[in-house]
Amino acid sequence: MIAGATATLLHEGVGHGVTAWLRGDLPTELTSNHLSAQIDDKLVSAGGTLVNFAVGVAALLAMRRIRSDTRRYAMWLFAALNLLPGAGYFMFSGFLGVGDWEAVLAGSPHYATLRAGMAVGGTALYALVVWQLARAIRDYAPDVRALWIVPYFAAAGVECIAGLLDPLGIALYVMSTLPATFGGSSGLAWVHNSCAT
């Protein structure tokens, strides 16, 4: 629950919020679902995913130096809950044409080609992330499905409750919270299958 909530704060608060502030914009609203700012900015839109990727990769590398299996597992979960939604965002925006990366692509030349490439590339990236996460944990974690399923639903529960409090209402909840929560981190539910490969 803490890893998932922290990953969301990194996405919205640091990725979008700090990027907006550094670009001279004024964030006006921050929730678990969105950051509103005064100026539309493609870099701000991209910032959330980029921060999640940077933190997720750093956590995956850092876990190699941790000797305690419990702490290593905690760092692995933190990496997973940053990397999976990050990779999933490309699929989400590519296939559905909504979200942060839709805002990044909007108005670009060759939009349709870029969006199709983002959808296909995002799918491949997501599979690669799941495979890397499986490789990172399979040598020391017991083969217990609960290690992946329980955190998936715990993080999803926190995100769903937080999303209900968003002032933008149920439409954002359906279009953003639910797909990000259950889709973005769904790799946790099936990473177990990748541990054997």
JOZIJO-V756046 format. One record per residue. N is the residue number from 0. SS is DSSP state (H for helix, E for strand, - for the rest). PSI is psi in degrees with one decimal (999 if undefined). OMEGA is omega in radians with two decimals (NA if undefined). Layout:
n->N ss->SS psi->PSI omega->OMEGA
n->N ss->SS psi->PSI omega->OMEGA
This chain:
n->0 ss->- psi->-41.8 omega->3.14
n->1 ss->H psi->-42.2 omega->-3.14
n->2 ss->H psi->-43.0 omega->3.14
n->3 ss->H psi->-44.3 omega->3.13
n->4 ss->H psi->-37.7 omega->3.12
n->5 ss->H psi->-41.4 omega->3.11
n->6 ss->H psi->-39.7 omega->3.10
n->7 ss->H psi->-43.0 omega->3.10
n->8 ss->H psi->-39.5 omega->3.09
n->9 ss->H psi->-42.8 omega->-3.12
n->10 ss->H psi->-56.3 omega->-3.05
n->11 ss->H psi->-49.9 omega->-3.03
n->12 ss->H psi->-47.8 omega->-3.11
n->13 ss->H psi->-53.6 omega->-3.08
n->14 ss->H psi->-53.0 omega->3.13
n->15 ss->H psi->-49.8 omega->-3.02
n->16 ss->H psi->-52.5 omega->-3.12
n->17 ss->H psi->-37.3 omega->3.09
n->18 ss->H psi->-43.9 omega->3.10
n->19 ss->H psi->-45.7 omega->-3.14
n->20 ss->H psi->-43.6 omega->3.12
n->21 ss->H psi->-26.6 omega->3.13
n->22 ss->- psi->6.3 omega->3.08
n->23 ss->- psi->13.7 omega->3.13
n->24 ss->- psi->166.3 omega->3.12
n->25 ss->- psi->107.1 omega->3.05
n->26 ss->E psi->135.5 omega->-3.09
n->27 ss->E psi->-19.5 omega->-3.13
n->28 ss->E psi->132.9 omega->3.12
n->29 ss->E psi->123.6 omega->3.06
n->30 ss->- psi->-176.9 omega->3.09
n->31 ss->- psi->-10.3 omega->-3.11
n->32 ss->- psi->-27.3 omega->-3.02
n->33 ss->- psi->163.6 omega->2.96
n->34 ss->E psi->126.7 omega->3.06
n->35 ss->E psi->137.4 omega->3.10
n->36 ss->E psi->171.4 omega->-3.06
n->37 ss->- psi->-25.3 omega->-3.04
n->38 ss->- psi->134.0 omega->3.00
n->39 ss->- psi->127.2 omega->-3.05
n->40 ss->- psi->121.8 omega->-3.11
n->41 ss->H psi->-36.7 omega->3.12
n->42 ss->H psi->-37.8 omega->3.08
n->43 ss->H psi->-41.8 omega->3.11
n->44 ss->H psi->-39.3 omega->-3.13
n->45 ss->H psi->-23.1 omega->-2.99
n->46 ss->H psi->-38.5 omega->-3.10
n->47 ss->H psi->-50.5 omega->-3.13
n->48 ss->H psi->-40.1 omega->-3.13
n->49 ss->H psi->-39.7 omega->3.09
n->50 ss->H psi->-44.1 omega->3.11
n->51 ss->H psi->-40.9 omega->3.11
n->52 ss->H psi->-45.9 omega->-3.12
n->53 ss->H psi->-45.9 omega->-3.14
n->54 ss->H psi->-41.5 omega->3.14
n->55 ss->H psi->-44.0 omega->3.10
n->56 ss->H psi->-43.5 omega->3.12
n->57 ss->H psi->-40.8 omega->3.12
n->58 ss->H psi->-39.3 omega->3.12
n->59 ss->H psi->-40.0 omega->3.09
n->60 ss->H psi->-39.8 omega->-3.11
n->61 ss->H psi->-32.9 omega->-3.08
n->62 ss->H psi->-22.9 omega->3.12
n->63 ss->H psi->-25.0 omega->-3.10
n->64 ss->H psi->-4.4 omega->-3.10
n->65 ss->- psi->129.6 omega->-3.10
n->66 ss->- psi->-34.4 omega->-3.14
n->67 ss->- psi->126.1 omega->3.13
n->68 ss->H psi->-37.2 omega->-3.14
n->69 ss->H psi->-45.8 omega->3.13
n->70 ss->H psi->-36.8 omega->3.11
n->71 ss->H psi->-41.1 omega->3.10
n->72 ss->H psi->-41.9 omega->3.10
n->73 ss->H psi->-41.8 omega->3.12
n->74 ss->H psi->-36.0 omega->3.08
n->75 ss->H psi->-44.0 omega->3.11
n->76 ss->H psi->-41.9 omega->3.12
n->77 ss->H psi->-42.7 omega->3.09
n->78 ss->H psi->-46.6 omega->-3.11
n->79 ss->H psi->-42.8 omega->-3.07
n->80 ss->H psi->-6.1 omega->2.95
n->81 ss->H psi->-44.8 omega->-3.04
n->82 ss->H psi->-41.8 omega->-3.07
n->83 ss->H psi->-50.8 omega->3.09
n->84 ss->H psi->-32.5 omega->3.10
n->85 ss->H psi->-49.7 omega->3.12
n->86 ss->H psi->-38.5 omega->-3.14
n->87 ss->H psi->-27.1 omega->-3.12
n->88 ss->H psi->-35.1 omega->3.12
n->89 ss->H psi->-41.4 omega->3.07
n->90 ss->H psi->-48.3 omega->-3.09
n->91 ss->H psi->-53.0 omega->-3.14
n->92 ss->H psi->-36.6 omega->-3.12
n->93 ss->H psi->-47.4 omega->-3.09
n->94 ss->H psi->-38.8 omega->-3.03
n->95 ss->H psi->-16.5 omega->3.13
n->96 ss->- psi->32.2 omega->3.10
n->97 ss->- psi->166.1 omega->3.02
n->98 ss->- psi->-172.2 omega->-3.03
n->99 ss->H psi->-45.6 omega->-3.06
n->100 ss->H psi->-18.5 omega->2.95
n->101 ss->H psi->-40.4 omega->3.11
n->102 ss->H psi->-34.3 omega->3.11
n->103 ss->H psi->-42.1 omega->-3.09
n->104 ss->H psi->-23.3 omega->-3.04
n->105 ss->- psi->130.3 omega->3.11
n->106 ss->- psi->0.5 omega->-3.13
n->107 ss->- psi->147.2 omega->3.00
n->108 ss->- psi->148.5 omega->-3.13
n->109 ss->- psi->38.7 omega->-3.09
n->110 ss->H psi->-49.0 omega->-3.07
n->111 ss->H psi->-42.2 omega->3.12
n->112 ss->H psi->-43.8 omega->3.12
n->113 ss->H psi->-41.7 omega->-3.13
n->114 ss->H psi->-42.3 omega->3.10
n->115 ss->H psi->-42.5 omega->3.09
n->116 ss->H psi->-38.1 omega->3.12
n->117 ss->H psi->-40.0 omega->3.13
n->118 ss->H psi->-48.6 omega->-3.13
n->119 ss->H psi->-46.0 omega->3.12
n->120 ss->H psi->-38.3 omega->3.11
n->121 ss->H psi->-38.0 omega->3.10
n->122 ss->H psi->-45.0 omega->3.11
n->123 ss->H psi->-41.1 omega->3.13
n->124 ss->H psi->-40.8 omega->3.13
n->125 ss->H psi->-45.1 omega->3.11
n->126 ss->H psi->-40.0 omega->3.11
n->127 ss->H psi->-41.8 omega->3.12
n->128 ss->H psi->-45.5 omega->3.12
n->129 ss->H psi->-43.5 omega->-3.14
n->130 ss->H psi->-43.1 omega->3.12
n->131 ss->H psi->-40.3 omega->3.10
n->132 ss->H psi->-41.0 omega->3.11
n->133 ss->H psi->-43.7 omega->3.11
n->134 ss->H psi->-38.2 omega->-3.06
n->135 ss->H psi->-24.3 omega->-3.04
n->136 ss->H psi->-20.8 omega->-2.95
n->137 ss->H psi->-24.6 omega->-3.07
n->138 ss->- psi->-16.8 omega->-3.09
n->139 ss->- psi->-15.6 omega->-3.12
n->140 ss->- psi->142.6 omega->3.07
n->141 ss->- psi->155.5 omega->-3.10
n->142 ss->- psi->71.2 omega->-3.08
n->143 ss->- psi->115.6 omega->-3.08
n->144 ss->- psi->-28.9 omega->-3.14
n->145 ss->H psi->-25.3 omega->3.13
n->146 ss->H psi->-21.2 omega->3.14
n->147 ss->H psi->-39.8 omega->-3.04
n->148 ss->H psi->-45.9 omega->-3.10
n->149 ss->H psi->-48.0 omega->3.10
n->150 ss->H psi->-33.8 omega->3.11
n->151 ss->H psi->-51.0 omega->-3.11
n->152 ss->H psi->-31.5 omega->3.09
n->153 ss->H psi->-47.3 omega->3.12
n->154 ss->H psi->-39.8 omega->3.13
n->155 ss->H psi->-39.7 omega->3.13
n->156 ss->H psi->-45.1 omega->3.12
n->157 ss->H psi->-46.0 omega->-3.12
n->158 ss->H psi->-39.3 omega->-3.14
n->159 ss->H psi->-41.2 omega->3.11
n->160 ss->H psi->-45.9 omega->3.13
n->161 ss->H psi->-39.8 omega->-3.12
n->162 ss->H psi->-30.4 omega->3.11
n->163 ss->H psi->-21.3 omega->-3.11
n->164 ss->- psi->-2.5 omega->-3.09
n->165 ss->- psi->130.4 omega->-3.11
n->166 ss->- psi->-13.6 omega->3.13
n->167 ss->- psi->-7.0 omega->2.94
n->168 ss->- psi->-169.7 omega->-2.98
n->169 ss->H psi->-29.1 omega->-3.14
n->170 ss->H psi->-45.2 omega->3.10
n->171 ss->H psi->-35.4 omega->3.12
n->172 ss->H psi->-45.7 omega->-3.11
n->173 ss->H psi->-40.2 omega->-3.07
n->174 ss->H psi->-21.1 omega->-3.05
n->175 ss->H psi->-58.6 omega->-3.04
n->176 ss->H psi->-53.9 omega->-3.06
n->177 ss->H psi->-47.1 omega->3.10
n->178 ss->H psi->-41.6 omega->-3.13
n->179 ss->H psi->-40.1 omega->-3.07
n->180 ss->H psi->-55.1 omega->-3.05
n->181 ss->H psi->-28.7 omega->3.12
n->182 ss->H psi->-49.4 omega->-3.05
n->183 ss->H psi->-41.7 omega->-3.11
n->184 ss->- psi->10.7 omega->-3.06
n->185 ss->- psi->-20.7 omega->3.08
n->186 ss->H psi->-28.2 omega->3.07
n->187 ss->H psi->-31.3 omega->-3.11
n->188 ss->H psi->-21.6 omega->-3.13
n->189 ss->H psi->7.3 omega->3.07
n->190 ss->H psi->-27.8 omega->3.10
n->191 ss->H psi->-38.8 omega->-3.13
n->192 ss->H psi->-26.4 omega->-3.12
n->193 ss->H psi->-15.0 omega->-3.08
n->194 ss->- psi->-23.8 omega->-3.10
n->195 ss->- psi->-12.6 omega->-3.08
n->196 ss->- psi->999 omega->NA
